[in-house]
Amino acid sequence: MQSIDPEMAKALHLTGPDGALVAGVAPDGPSAKAGITPGDVIREVDGRAVKNPRELAMQVSSVKPGENVTFAVLRDGKPLTIVLTVAELPREHQQAAADEQGGHGKVGLALAPISPELRDRLDLPKSTKGAVVSGVQPGSPAEQAGIRPGDVIVGVGSQQVASPEDAVRAIRSAGKEHNLALRILRDGHPAFVALDLTPGADQG
C-alpha cells in the first residue's frame, strides 16, 4: 500500500488524495483471491472511510482471521465492492517481538524471506541475505523509527541475519536492551535504524 499525493490523485483521475493505493498484491493471498489488483484504491472498509494506508492497516488489524471484510474500491475510476476473507499471516511471515519478559512489548514487524520475486522487485543482488519487512504495525516502535515495507533487515546490531527466523532470534536476544539497532537495505543503500524499546515509548 502507499499514500496518494495530489499528483498521484490527478494521474489516477481521483477527486482527492483520500484512500490507500494498492502497489502490489501477494500471490495466492486473500487480496489476490478476492480480486484486488495493483492500482486499486481502497476508500472504505466495512463502510468506514479510509484516508491513508495507516488507517487501512488499523481497521483491518481488528478483523479476526476467517471473518469477511468489505472494501469499497476505485478501479480505473469506477467504484467496486470487494469482499475479502481475512487470513492469518503465513508461517514464514513472523511477528518479530522483543523479549516480553523484559516488558518491552512488540517491535511491530512482519517479516518475509527473500523470495526470487521479492529479489527482482527490490532489485537485490543475488548475494543479499536477510529478511524483508512485509508489514509494519501502526504505532509500533518500528513505525516510529521509520521502518517501512520493502526494507531488508540484514543485521541486528553487529549480528548478521540471513532469514526471518534469524532476525526474530536476534531481536529477541537483544530485547533486554532499551534500544535496538537494525541494519537495513533501502533502495539498495545500507543504513542503521535505531528502535526505542523503552516501555511506553511507543505510546503517544
N, C-alpha and C positions, 0 to 999 in steps of 0.2 A: 504494500500500500504506500501511497505517497500523497502529500498535500497538494492542493490545487491553487497555484498562484494566479493572479489576474491574467497573465499572458497565456497560461495553460488553459484557463477558462475560455478565453477567446478562441484558442486553437481547437477546442473541443465543442465550440458553439454552445457554451453553457451560459446561463443568465447570471451566474455568480460563482464565487470560489468555494461554496459550501460542498461538502462531500469528501469521500475518500476514493482516490483513483487507484484502480487495480493495476499494478505494474507487472505482476506475474502471478501465476497460479500453479500450485504444486500438482504434478501429475498424479492422478488417481486419488487426490484428496477430496474432502467433502465439497469444496468450492467447485472443483472441476466436474465432479459428478452432478452437481446441481446446475451446471451450465454457465457458471460465471467465467468470463474471459477477460484477458488483459485489455484495458481500455474502458471497461465498465466503470461507472461512477456510482458508488453506493451512497444514497441520500438519506435512507431511513432504515432502521432496524425495528421491526415489530411496531411500526407507527411512530417511533421516536426519531426525531431529526438527527442526522449525523453531520457535524460541521467539519470534521477532520479525522485522520486515521486514529488519533488518540481516543476520541470519543467512540469510534467504532470498536476499538480493542476493549475499552472499558465495558461497553454494552454486551459484547459477545462473551466476555470473560465470566459474566454472571449466568450464562446459559449452561446447563449441565449436559454432559455427553449423552447423546441419544434423543435429546429434545430438538424440536424444529424451531427455526428462526426464519422470519420472513424479511427479505431485503427488498426495498424499493430502489430500483437501479435505472440509470440512464445509459442507454447504449446507442451510439450514433444519434444522440438527441431524442431518442424515443424512450418513453417510460416502460419498464418491465417490472413484473413481480416475480421474484425467485425465492422458492422455499428450500432451505438448506438444513440438513440434519447434522448437528454438531457432533464431532467425534473427538476422542482423546488423541493427544499427540502420539505419533508412532514411538516405539520404544527408543529408536535412535535419536529422537528429539528429547533430550533430557533436560529437566529443570535443574539448572545449576543453583545449588543452595549453599549458603555459608553454614558454618557449624551451628546448628540450632541450640546446642547446649551452651554455646557461648553467648546466646541471646542476641545475635546479630540479624536474625531473620534471613529472608531470601535475597539473593543478589538480583534476581529478576531476569534471568537469561534463559531462553530456549536455544539449544544448540543442535546442529546437524552435522553429519560427516561431509567431507568434501567429495561430492559425487562428480562423475565426469561432466554432468550437465552444469553443476554449480561452478566447476573449474573453468568451463568455457564461458559461462555467463559473467563470472567475475574476472575473467582474463588472468587466471593464476598460473604461474609456472608449474610444470609437472612435478617439480621437486617440493612444492609447498605442502606442508603438513600442518594440521591444526583442526579447529572446529569453527564452522560457520555459524554466525549468530542468525537464527531463523526467526526470533521474536524477542521483544523487549517489553517487560511488564510495565504498564503505566505507573508512574510514581515511585518506581524502584530505584535503588542505588545505581543500577546500570543505566537507566534512562537519565538520571540526574547527571551522570558522568558523561553523557553524550554518546554512549554506545548505540549503534543502530543496526538494523538488519542488513546483512551483507558484509559486515565487518568479519574478519577472520582472526580468531584468537590463536596465536602461535606460541604464547608463553604466559605463565603466571609467575610474576617476579622474575627470578633468574632461571626458573624451570621451564624447559621446552615442553610443549604438548603436541601430540600427533593425532588426537581424536577427541570427540566429545567426552568419552569416558576419562581420558587423561585430564582434560580440563576440569571436569567435575571433581575428580580426586584432588587435583592441585588446589582448587578453590576451597574445598572443604578442609584440606590440611592447613591452609593459610587462614582459615576462618576465625581463628582466635585473635588475629590482628585487627586493629580498628581500621586500617587502610589496606587496600589490596591494589597492586599494580598489575595491569594486564597489558601484555604486548600484543598489538593487533596489526593487521594489514588492512588499510582502507584505500581503495582505488590504487592499489599497487604500492602504496607508501607505508613504511613501518612507523609506528608511533606507540608511546606508552600512554595508558589511560588509568588514572587513579580513581578508585571507588572508595567512598567513605562508608564504612560498615558500622559506624558508631550507632548504638541502639537509639532509635528515634530520629536519626539523621535524615531518613527518607520520608519524614512526615513534616508537612508544612513547608 
